[in-house]
Amino acid sequence: MVISVRVLAAEGDMAGININGKECMLKAGVAYGTKGRNQAAEAGMPKADMAGINIKAVKANLAPTKTDTVPPPAGGQAVNANTPPAKTDTIAPKAKGQATAPAGGLLIRPATIEFRLANGQTSVGKVLITNHLPVKKQFTIYINDFDRDTVGAHIYSPPGSTHHSCAKWVSMDKSFLEVEPGQTVELPVKITAPPDSAATAEMKWAMLFLETTQEQVVEDAKGMKTKVHNRMRVGIHLYQTPPSFTERDVQILDFKLPTDSARTCNLVCENTGKMQIEVNSYLELSNVSTNERTKVDFPQFPMFPGQKRVLSFHIPQSLPKGKYSIIGVVDAGSDIPLAAVQENIEF
């Protein structure tokens, strides 16, 4: 990876770098003062470190966010099957992937339905439920709001309780369905954007659930019989993005070096655009003495607009002792500038 940098910025200003033809922005300024870090940005072209990035300090402006995890509810509010259809324009949605139920023999697809509606428009998606089991399956259908916390876990809440919810825009002709063995049932999902402009001023989303309960009688060695209810539910992501939205961007907010033997490095980033993005991130460590490089990848993950995410990288214990340059990179696609940060550390 060839990286060229020239730092001519004062503390707190932004300095541009180019990584493989992609423009990045780094902040010049005073680092945290942790052992092994540089204390101030140097004007002009500083000495290149062995990772090939000529930047001497990066000033971060946010500590890692505290993670609050709320367990998902046992159920949700059923969808109103009597919601009248709106007489509006109809736009075809985009479906992605498939959601396979935990129990073998059930196939529910797609995993995601994406809508691009302007004010007053309507679109109808569909969910297909295929039953390859030898028994009939019954499903209750309902919608919840949901969000993602700083480590990517889902937080569920009642429909319509969050400002980014589209749950109240969704209507279906049923809140309960049965699928016979060998049968495939189609569930239409209609969404209508309200006519007011405020409703389409931001991206909206919700989660559609299909939940089933199966009663099973279990007998132990002493002949005692117990009724067990096996509950299974599958979620389909519903995303509504106004068609005029094109702005996508991601920024690095903080970069914390390892402080203990666990060798955990935390990078905090934020989706500063208006659309959901799919993000790849990694660390590249370069031994200052040998120029040997080690890459640590983070699994790809989605980010809602305005969402902050804490990425914990575990640097291999097998990495030889010595002085290293660490580059943290956040990549949200070829059409979005890379976000990158660099620090030095000694193991």
C-alpha positions as MATLAB code, in Angstrom:
seq = 'MVISVRVLAAEGDMAGININGKECMLKAGVAYGTKGRNQAAEAGMPKADMAGINIKAVKANLAPTKTDTVPPPAGGQAVNANTPPAKTDTIAPKAKGQATAPAGGLLIRPATIEFRLANGQTSVGKVLITNHLPVKKQFTIYINDFDRDTVGAHIYSPPGSTHHSCAKWVSMDKSFLEVEPGQTVELPVKITAPPDSAATAEMKWAMLFLETTQEQVVEDAKGMKTKVHNRMRVGIHLYQTPPSFTERDVQILDFKLPTDSARTCNLVCENTGKMQIEVNSYLELSNVSTNERTKVDFPQFPMFPGQKRVLSFHIPQSLPKGKYSIIGVVDAGSDIPLAAVQENIEF';
ca = [
       0.000    0.000    0.000;
       1.551    3.315   -1.088;
       0.536    6.309    1.036;
       1.737    9.877    0.492;
       1.171   12.687    2.991;
       2.304   16.265    3.420;
       1.268   17.916    6.684;
       1.077   21.699    6.537;
      -1.874   22.134    8.904;
      -2.089   23.792   12.283;
      -3.408   21.924   15.309;
      -6.996   20.800   14.810;
      -6.976   21.458   11.065;
      -7.518   18.786    8.450;
      -4.698   17.386    6.328;
      -5.345   15.417    3.149;
      -3.719   12.108    2.303;
      -4.047    9.801   -0.676;
      -4.270    6.011   -0.240;
      -4.266    4.012   -3.458;
      -5.851    6.927   -5.310;
      -8.518    7.594   -2.654;
      -8.556   10.892   -0.796;
      -8.525   10.767    3.031;
      -8.659   13.482    5.670;
      -6.510   13.382    8.815;
      -6.528   15.891   11.652;
      -3.223   17.429   12.643;
      -2.656   18.306   16.265;
      -1.593   17.077   19.654;
      -1.975   13.374   20.370;
      -2.959   11.905   23.737;
       0.512   11.704   25.218;
       0.321    7.923   25.670;
       3.754    6.256   25.722;
       5.054    5.785   22.217;
       2.840    8.461   20.582;
       4.104   11.658   18.964;
       3.115   14.827   20.793;
       2.607   17.338   17.975;
       2.245   17.593   14.228;
       5.290   18.783   12.341;
       5.022   21.331    9.561;
       6.443   20.423    6.180;
       7.235   16.840    5.166;
       8.043   14.822    8.322;
      10.100   11.643    8.251;
       8.239    8.724    6.760;
       7.664    5.841    9.074;
       8.049    2.251    7.894;
       4.336    1.932    7.077;
       4.809    4.543    4.371;
       2.594    7.260    5.825;
       4.139   10.660    6.501;
       2.012   11.935    9.336;
       3.326   12.617   12.834;
       0.211   13.085   14.950;
      -3.535   12.761   14.720;
      -5.931   14.490   17.064;
      -9.063   12.490   17.884;
     -12.108   14.221   19.342;
     -14.318   11.547   20.880;
     -13.759    8.758   23.378;
     -15.256    5.335   22.631;
     -18.965    5.417   23.295;
     -20.457    3.424   26.126;
     -22.434    0.423   24.960;
     -25.978    0.069   26.263;
     -27.558   -3.224   25.290;
     -31.291   -3.711   25.671;
     -32.623   -7.267   25.274;
     -35.172   -7.746   22.499;
     -38.815   -8.060   23.531;
     -40.523  -11.417   23.580;
     -42.995  -10.094   21.068;
     -44.241   -6.930   19.460;
     -47.372   -5.220   18.339;
     -49.230   -6.950   15.529;
     -49.500   -5.163   12.210;
     -52.882   -3.563   11.583;
     -54.415   -5.718    8.877;
     -57.202   -3.177    8.314;
     -55.037   -0.248    7.258;
     -56.644    1.156    4.081;
     -54.426    1.372    0.988;
     -53.449    4.842   -0.207;
     -54.165    5.999   -3.748;
     -50.656    7.050   -4.655;
     -47.807    6.314   -7.040;
     -46.359    2.808   -6.765;
     -42.597    2.212   -6.824;
     -40.985   -1.249   -6.949;
     -38.787   -2.067   -3.907;
     -35.428   -3.831   -3.910;
     -35.065   -7.157   -2.096;
     -31.789   -8.580   -0.785;
     -30.660  -11.941    0.556;
     -32.692  -14.512    2.401;
     -33.497  -15.064    6.061;
     -33.431  -18.766    6.895;
     -35.279  -19.777   10.035;
     -33.205  -21.462   12.778;
     -35.207  -24.676   12.437;
     -34.198  -26.709    9.393;
     -36.722  -26.968    6.575;
     -38.103  -23.423    6.752;
     -36.973  -20.809    4.257;
     -37.993  -17.157    4.611;
     -36.770  -14.640    2.061;
     -35.613  -11.958    1.437;
     -33.659  -10.793    4.496;
     -33.947   -7.136    3.449;
     -36.456   -5.049    1.483;
     -35.245   -1.616    0.399;
     -37.689    1.132   -0.591;
     -36.885    4.444   -2.338;
     -40.061    6.511   -1.945;
     -40.720   10.219   -2.346;
     -43.580   12.027   -0.585;
     -46.924   10.274   -1.052;
     -45.579    7.314   -2.995;
     -46.431    3.663   -2.333;
     -44.454    0.491   -2.890;
     -45.268   -3.171   -2.330;
     -42.606   -5.737   -1.496;
     -43.117   -9.398   -0.787;
     -41.849  -12.027    1.646;
     -41.848  -15.699    0.615;
     -42.215  -18.410    3.271;
     -41.444  -21.975    2.183;
     -42.183  -24.927    4.483;
     -40.113  -28.048    3.799;
     -41.107  -29.584    7.144;
     -43.616  -32.455    7.429;
     -45.883  -30.384    9.707;
     -47.935  -27.231    9.247;
     -46.365  -24.010   10.561;
     -48.278  -21.010   11.864;
     -46.829  -17.487   12.017;
     -47.784  -14.314   13.837;
     -46.697  -11.175   11.968;
     -45.717   -7.913   13.646;
     -43.336   -4.960   13.372;
     -40.845   -3.427   15.805;
     -38.562   -0.434   15.634;
     -34.889   -1.245   16.025;
     -31.520    0.404   16.241;
     -27.889   -0.679   16.454;
     -25.673    0.171   19.415;
     -21.967    1.023   19.285;
     -20.948   -2.630   18.916;
     -23.603   -3.439   16.304;
     -26.119   -5.263   18.507;
     -29.824   -4.739   17.770;
     -31.947   -2.769   20.247;
     -35.688   -3.280   19.761;
     -38.492   -0.907   20.740;
     -42.256   -0.573   20.084;
     -43.314    0.371   16.534;
     -43.351    4.102   15.862;
     -41.426    4.965   19.035;
     -38.285    6.295   17.326;
     -37.882    9.310   15.036;
     -36.434    7.167   12.240;
     -39.259    4.596   12.277;
     -41.266    3.692    9.178;
     -43.317    1.082   11.074;
     -46.518    3.136   10.930;
     -46.186    3.450    7.160;
     -46.381   -0.319    6.672;
     -49.624   -2.214    6.084;
     -50.400   -5.865    5.308;
     -53.563   -7.792    4.586;
     -52.928  -10.280    7.389;
     -51.324  -10.537   10.817;
     -51.396  -14.354   10.939;
     -50.693  -17.031    8.334;
     -50.371  -20.799    7.990;
     -47.960  -22.657    5.717;
     -48.700  -26.289    4.913;
     -45.907  -28.855    4.318;
     -44.353  -28.321    0.878;
     -46.165  -25.006    0.440;
     -44.766  -21.532   -0.355;
     -46.833  -18.567    0.828;
     -46.351  -14.987   -0.376;
     -46.802  -12.142    2.111;
     -47.233   -8.684    0.465;
     -45.664   -5.791    2.403;
     -47.007   -2.353    1.462;
     -45.375    0.893    2.556;
     -46.762    4.379    1.896;
     -44.709    7.527    2.523;
     -46.774   10.379    4.007;
     -47.346   13.405    1.745;
     -45.520   15.891    3.992;
     -41.874   16.665    3.202;
     -40.752   16.150    6.807;
     -41.501   12.434    6.526;
     -38.880   11.994    3.804;
     -36.260   14.310    5.264;
     -34.246   11.340    6.534;
     -33.815    7.601    6.065;
     -36.357    5.431    7.917;
     -36.310    1.770    8.927;
     -38.105   -0.968   10.895;
     -38.035   -4.752   11.422;
     -40.786   -7.097   10.239;
     -41.034  -10.267   12.356;
     -42.569  -13.656   11.605;
     -42.898  -15.645   14.810;
     -44.177  -19.156   15.466;
     -44.784  -21.204   18.603;
     -44.802  -24.989   18.431;
     -46.017  -27.104   21.333;
     -44.051  -30.274   22.035;
     -44.568  -32.923   24.725;
     -41.316  -34.153   26.317;
     -41.237  -37.273   28.535;
     -38.366  -37.875   30.963;
     -36.975  -41.234   32.242;
     -39.556  -41.375   35.041;
     -42.476  -40.969   32.680;
     -43.120  -37.312   33.578;
     -44.509  -35.393   30.614;
     -43.849  -31.700   30.079;
     -45.261  -29.357   27.455;
     -42.547  -27.261   25.815;
     -43.260  -24.283   23.572;
     -40.496  -23.737   21.025;
     -40.668  -20.146   19.855;
     -38.913  -19.144   16.671;
     -38.873  -15.766   14.955;
     -37.221  -14.378   11.854;
     -36.698  -10.671   11.138;
     -36.832   -8.942    7.747;
     -35.149   -5.528    7.578;
     -37.274   -2.771    6.019;
     -35.301    0.266    4.788;
     -36.822    3.430    3.293;
     -34.396    5.921    1.726;
     -35.673    9.035   -0.124;
     -34.666    8.770   -3.813;
     -32.971   12.179   -3.759;
     -30.428   11.019   -1.157;
     -26.927   10.328   -2.483;
     -24.666   11.627    0.313;
     -22.573    8.876    1.899;
     -19.606    9.513    4.177;
     -17.740    8.060    7.153;
     -15.310    9.655    9.603;
     -12.933    8.369   12.282;
     -13.617    9.976   15.661;
     -11.118    8.264   17.944;
      -8.233    5.795   17.931;
      -7.114    4.134   21.180;
      -3.907    2.117   21.321;
      -3.576   -1.034   23.461;
      -2.915   -0.361   27.133;
      -2.753   -3.919   28.467;
      -1.530   -7.390   27.608;
      -4.744   -8.132   25.666;
      -3.442   -5.944   22.832;
      -6.878   -4.523   22.026;
      -6.980   -1.443   19.820;
     -10.268    0.522   19.625;
     -11.254    2.660   16.649;
     -14.424    4.798   16.747;
     -16.105    5.849   13.497;
     -19.350    7.589   12.529;
     -21.616    7.535    9.480;
     -21.861   11.252    8.704;
     -23.881   10.809    5.497;
     -27.617   10.444    4.892;
     -27.680    6.808    3.747;
     -26.863    3.445    5.252;
     -23.373    2.225    4.324;
     -21.509   -1.086    4.340;
     -18.107   -0.661    5.960;
     -14.822   -2.546    5.815;
     -12.081   -1.704    8.306;
      -8.598   -2.924    9.116;
      -5.345   -2.163   10.911;
      -1.964   -2.347    9.241;
       1.032   -2.678   11.553;
       4.529   -2.074   10.220;
       7.657   -3.002   12.181;
       9.890    0.073   12.138;
      13.082   -2.027   12.174;
      12.208   -4.758    9.658;
       9.395   -3.131    7.635;
       7.445   -6.391    8.101;
       3.724   -5.706    7.851;
       0.771   -7.349    9.565;
      -2.865   -6.736    8.636;
      -5.759   -7.203   11.067;
      -9.213   -7.192    9.429;
     -12.589   -6.384   10.981;
     -15.688   -8.137    9.561;
     -17.820   -6.012    7.234;
     -20.707   -4.251    8.997;
     -23.576   -1.839    8.172;
     -24.013    1.643    9.671;
     -27.168    3.747    9.822;
     -26.920    7.514    9.226;
     -25.597    9.168   12.389;
     -24.561    5.839   13.938;
     -21.287    5.611   15.840;
     -19.439    2.296   15.961;
     -16.606    1.087   18.189;
     -14.326   -1.403   16.411;
     -12.147   -3.558   18.660;
      -9.102   -5.011   16.930;
      -7.114   -7.730   18.680;
      -3.467   -7.518   17.708;
      -1.930  -11.023   17.507;
       0.088  -12.117   20.540;
       2.488  -13.718   18.064;
       3.529  -10.296   16.769;
       7.253   -9.876   17.625;
       8.258   -7.229   20.145;
       9.450   -3.936   18.753;
       8.388   -0.495   17.581;
       5.451   -0.361   15.179;
       3.491    2.124   13.151;
      -0.259    1.410   13.196;
      -2.616    2.661   10.495;
      -6.369    2.323   11.064;
      -8.491    2.450    7.889;
     -12.269    2.681    7.448;
     -13.477    2.002    3.897;
     -17.159    2.451    2.988;
     -16.845    1.876   -0.750;
     -15.073    3.089   -3.861;
     -17.195    6.233   -4.131;
     -16.485    7.398   -0.564;
     -13.157    8.885    0.625;
     -11.221    6.581    2.921;
     -10.919    7.573    6.560;
      -7.502    6.782    8.079;
      -5.513    7.419   11.236;
      -1.915    6.623   12.230;
      -0.065    6.185   15.526;
       3.187    4.621   16.819;
       3.523    2.047   19.565;
       6.103   -0.257   21.107;
       5.282   -3.804   22.240;
];
